[in-house]
C-alpha cells in the first residue's frame, strides 16, 4: 500500500506517506530544466484551489531524463520556491526507472490502472491517488495538470 513507504524530503528528513492518509494525492516526478517544467504553474493553481479540501501534491525531482534536474535536492527546492512559489511537499531527488528506481515508483507503475508496469517515459508523469491510497489514474507528461482538475474535484467530493 502507498502508505507503507517512508520517503525523504528535500532536506533528507524521513516522511511517512501515512502522513497523507485521507488526502487525495497527485504524485509527480519533476525536473527544473525540462520542457514540461512550466507545469509547476498549473500544479500550484490546483494546490491553491484544492489543498484546503484535502488535496496534496507530492513532488519527486528526478534527474534520469537528460539530467534535467541538476543540483542538490535543496538547490532544486530553493529554485522551485523562488521561481514557481511552490508550497506543496517536495522530496529528495530519486530515480523512477531502472535498477536504482525507488520502490514507491515501482509500486505506482505496477499498480496503476493505466499502463500497468510501463516505464516512466519522462519528467512530469503524474499519478492520482484517492483518499484510501488507491491509484486512480496515470497521466503521461504532456497531460497538463489543469486537465486533471475534474478528476481531482470528483475524488474530493
C-alpha positions in Angstrom: 0.0 0.0 0.0 1.2 3.5 -0.7 1.1 4.4 3.0 3.8 1.8 3.7 6.5 3.9 2.1 8.8 6.3 4.0 10.3 8.9 1.8 13.0 11.6 2.4 12.1 15.2 1.9 14.4 17.6 0.2 16.3 18.1 3.5 16.8 14.4 4.0 14.2 14.1 6.8 12.0 10.9 6.7 8.4 11.5 5.8 6.0 8.5 6.2 3.5 8.6 3.4 1.0 7.5 6.0 1.0 11.2 7.0 -1.1 11.8 3.9 -3.7 9.2 4.6 -7.2 10.5 3.9 -6.0 13.0 1.3 -6.3 12.9 -2.5 -2.7 12.8 -3.8 -1.1 13.8 -7.1 2.4 12.2 -7.2 4.7 13.7 -9.8 8.3 13.2 -10.9 9.6 16.6 -11.8 12.6 18.4 -13.2 13.5 22.1 -13.2 15.1 22.3 -16.7 12.5 20.4 -18.8 10.1 21.5 -21.5 7.3 20.4 -19.1 8.6 22.4 -16.2 6.1 25.2 -16.8 3.5 22.6 -15.5 4.6 23.8 -12.0 2.4 26.9 -12.6 -0.7 24.7 -13.1 0.3 22.4 -10.2 0.4 25.4 -7.9 -3.0 26.6 -9.2 -4.5 23.2 -8.3 -2.8 23.2 -5.0 -4.1 26.6 -4.1 -7.6 25.7 -5.2 -7.9 22.3 -3.5 -5.4 21.9 -0.7 -7.8 23.1 2.0 -10.3 20.5 0.7 -7.9 17.6 1.3 -5.7 17.6 -1.8 -1.9 17.3 -1.7 0.8 17.2 -4.4 3.9 15.2 -3.7 6.9 16.4 -5.8 9.7 14.0 -6.6 12.6 15.6 -8.6 14.3 13.1 -10.9 17.5 13.6 -12.9 17.2 10.5 -15.1 15.9 12.2 -18.2 18.7 14.1 -19.9 19.9 15.4 -16.4 17.1 18.0 -16.4 17.0 18.2 -12.6 20.6 19.3 -11.8 21.8 20.3 -8.4 21.1 19.0 -4.9 17.6 18.4 -3.6 17.9 21.6 -1.6 19.0 23.6 -4.6 16.1 22.3 -6.6 13.7 23.1 -3.8 15.0 26.7 -3.5 14.7 27.2 -7.3 11.1 25.9 -7.2 10.1 28.1 -4.3 11.7 31.1 -5.9 10.5 30.6 -9.5 7.1 28.8 -9.1 6.4 29.7 -5.5 5.6 26.0 -4.7 4.1 25.3 -1.3 3.5 21.6 -1.7 5.9 18.9 -0.2 9.0 18.3 -2.3 11.1 15.3 -1.7 14.7 14.2 -2.3 15.8 13.6 -5.8 15.1 9.9 -6.8 15.2 7.5 -9.7 11.9 6.4 -11.2 13.2 3.7 -13.5 15.9 1.1 -13.7 17.9 -0.8 -11.2 18.1 2.1 -8.7 14.4 3.1 -9.1 12.7 4.0 -5.8 10.3 1.2 -4.7 7.5 3.8 -4.5 7.7 4.4 -8.2 7.9 0.7 -8.9 4.7 0.3 -6.8 3.0 3.2 -8.6 3.9 1.8 -12.0 2.9 -1.8 -11.2 -0.4 -0.9 -9.6 -1.6 1.9 -12.0 -4.9 1.0 -13.7 -3.5 2.8 -16.8 -0.4 1.2 -18.5 0.5 -1.1 -15.5 4.2 -1.8 -15.3 5.0 0.7 -18.1 8.3 2.5 -17.6 8.1 6.2 -16.8 8.7 7.9 -20.1 9.8 11.4 -19.0 9.5 14.1 -16.4 6.1 15.1 -15.1 4.4 11.7 -15.2 1.5 12.1 -12.7 -0.3 9.5 -10.5 -3.6 10.4 -8.9 -4.3 8.6 -5.7 -7.7 8.6 -3.8 -8.2 9.2 -0.1 -7.8 5.4 0.6 -4.4 5.0 -1.2 -5.8 3.5 -4.4 -4.1 4.6 -7.6 -6.9 6.0 -9.8 -5.1 7.1 -12.9 -1.7 7.7 -14.5 -1.2 10.8 -16.7 1.7 10.9 -19.1 3.9 14.1 -19.2 2.1 16.0 -22.0 -1.2 15.7 -20.0 -1.5 19.1 -18.3 -2.3 19.3 -14.6 -5.3 21.6 -15.3 -6.8 18.8 -17.4 -6.8 16.6 -14.2 -8.8 19.1 -12.2 -12.2 17.4 -12.9 -10.8 14.1 -11.7 -9.4 15.7 -8.5 -12.7 17.5 -7.8 -14.6 14.3 -8.2 -12.4 12.4 -5.7 -12.7 15.3 -3.2 -16.4 15.0 -3.4 
